């Protein structure tokens, strides 16, 4: 034996795999089978979504035993329903259970699935899960296990911390601006954060024992909600309200279908619908990539369109490998959750930058329009003030003309009054003489003038007066 610190099963040390279609076999039945009944595996186990139970038989690891530094087997991913380790001690089998359906009090209290190993002894694993059946197992010493767990927790903490900060920023922007695109982004980023939290086993680690079964349910529900929010986000950012109506309808269908598929969980039809759900993000990213590049081609170079096209293109390329691997079509040399988490984080960051750049550009255009409007208002105000001044001067001139006309009319009337007074005076003097004479004749008639002849004169004079 060589002093190997870490030993990856299937990569550094081959393992034998047996399918148990009905899940009725016992460890004694498996141990009694010849090697020809098993399939030798030189890569991590990856069988996709299946109802089958898988038995993995491994010879004694070639690691030198050390009493002060015992061996441990670490199995990932943490979302596997139930994994049981069997090692023969004399005539009996020692069994250890772990998985997200096993209460934490009955397993090692870490989120990873960890089992103690007896050195120089072969072991058998029984793997049963409704999720994607992937087994990445590593044999470590205690010191290597502690260092590996510490490094893994540090990386997971950084990843979750960045996701949390990004989600809070997007949620804050959505609450402040209240736009549909930001709401869709907030829903997707929150779902990525919560689903990543559950898939990595944190929910099972923190929930009380009597609620530990909820962690498995949360993972199952997240498998459907995540693609639904992804498709919704692509639709809101690229196709809603545009001329891409057929693509928009397809994305709407991709957003609704996974939500309807949640009913498969209580109906015990989860695996086939989950296999469909994990393909939805890839289909949505393909549609988003096609629309984004067409917009970029039609509208010319644009930082916003380029920032939108890049993450969806990357997700379409890398997501094809992740999707095929999760469905068991390709071997999983590494845990595909790493790719998925990095893709989702990069997608959220780039899309947030793109939407932020778009909002900034709209803000600049709005400010430019506002400045133009203010300038126009200033010009209108100046024009109005000029017109008011001109109108005021015109009114003042009109008022002066009216005052002059009124003054002239008053002077004319005064002259007319004086003229009539003068005429009246000039006429009254001779008439008074005539009236006096007529009165005298009336009072003292003479032989030549009688009262009858003086009466008409008096009447005419009085009428003229």
Secondary structure, 3 states (H helix, E strand, C coil): CEECCEEEECCCECEEEEEECCCCCCHHHHHHCCHHHCEEECCCEEEEECCCEEEEEECCCCECCCCCCCEEEEEECCCCCEEEEEEEECCEEEEEEECCCCCHHHCCCCCCEEEEECCCCCEEEEEECCCEEEEEEEEEEHHHHHHHHHHHHHHHHHHHHHHHHHHHHHHHHHHHHCCHHHHHHHHHHHHHHHHHHHHCCHHHHHCCHHHCHHHHHHHHHHHHHHHHHHHHHHHHHHHCCCCCHHHHHHHHHHHHHHHHHHHHCCCCCHHHHHHHHHHHHHHHHHHHHHHHHHHHHHHCCCHHHHHHHHHHHHHHHHHHHHHHHHCCCCCCCCCHHHHHHHHHHHHHHHHHHHHHHHHHHHHHHHHHHHHHHHHHHHHHHHHHHHHHHHHHHHHHHHHHHHHHHHHHHHHHHHHHHHHHHHHHHHHHHHHHHHHHHHHHHHHCCCCCCCHHHHHHHHHHHHHHC
